[in-house]
C-alpha cells in the first residue's frame, strides 16, 4: 500500500514483455535525483526474469512449430509411399 502523496515514482510504459503493459517504481524516501544509467540498470535487473520467460515461451513455440512441421511432412511422405 502506498501511503501519502509525496512519493517520487518512475513509470516505465510498454516494457519488453508480453505479460505487462507498464511498470511503476516508487523511489525510497530521500531519493530525489537518480542518474539515468543507475535507473536503467536497476529497472533491467528487476524486469530481466520476465524477459527470460518471454524468450523461453518463444523458443518453446518455435520448437512446437518445428515438431508439427516434421510430423506433417512425414505423414505426407507416408501417404505418398502407400499410394504409389
Residue pairs with C-beta under 8 A, 6 or more apart in sequence:
2 26
7 26
7 27
8 26
8 27
8 31
8 32
9 24
9 25
9 26
9 27
10 24
10 25
10 27
10 34
10 39
10 43
11 22
11 23
11 24
11 25
12 22
12 23
12 24
12 25
12 43
12 47
13 21
13 22
14 21
14 22
15 22
15 23
15 43
15 47
15 50
16 47
16 51
16 54
17 47
17 50
17 51
17 54
18 54
18 57
19 50
19 53
19 54
20 50
23 43
23 46
23 47
25 42
25 43
25 46
27 34
